[in-house]
Amino acid sequence: MLMISESDILRFVRSRRYQPMPAEGIAEHFGLAQEEFDALRRLVREMELVGELVEVKRGCLATPERVGLVVGVLHCHPRGF
């Protein structure tokens, strides 16, 4: 059972001292055991799918705002107008 929540991860990732790091670095920051890492990875993946986190260089994680990205859905007409 994972002892940290989505809001804990977002609070950490949005903090001024955060530098993009892989999920392993986040697990180390929170002092998670190896057994909890798989649950953390699943939670991070869910957060990526809804656009709360993005994966940047070398698997490092950041918020879209921090790296200048916009999250959303782009609708285009097939014929270009």
Summary of the structure (lengths in Angstrom):
residues: 81
radius of gyration: 14.9
end to end distance: 49.6
largest distance: 52.6
contacts: 180
relative contact order: 0.19
helix: 44%
strand: 6%
